[in-house]
Amino acid sequence: MSAKILLINGPNLNLLGTREPELYGGASLADIEEQVKAYFEESGMTCLCFQSNHEGAIIDFIQAEGPSAEHAIINAGALTHTSIGLRDAISGVRLRFIELHISNVYAREPFRHHSYLSDVAEGVIAGLGPQGYLTAAAHIAALIGE
């Protein structure tokens, strides 16, 4: 059986491609998901994608799929800076993950400088634009291939 990887995106990421393209780029979430899924398929893995604007739905997804996943890429959007519940769900199922931000959150508003996820993440990628997703995928594929 191939490794299962989760790609989880939080609130407002469904607006990628139209939401502030000068900050987030022109790629849609569907474009990004397609690229990441293709990358993992080429590496012999499967990728299950999920996006929600609702914290509880993301937590339910993590609780349902996290225990059987090898790893995850999580762009929690604004929940990164507000959700202890999301952090507890990730920790509760012992989900290994890379925290991802399309923009450089440390060059933005001060409230974006704190993450409730970073201390339980294996790594953080910020500011690489949509390319950050493929960077995270490459890192995970290398970890699993070891």
Secondary structure, DSSP 4 states (H G I P E B T S, - for coil): -PPEEEEEE-TTGGGTTTS-HHHH-S--HHHHHHHHHHHHHHTT-EEEEEE-S-HHHHHHHHHHHGGG-SEEEEE-GGGGGT-HHHHHHHHHTT--EEEEESS-GGGS-GGGG--SSGGGSSEEEESSTTHHHHHHHHHHHHHHH-
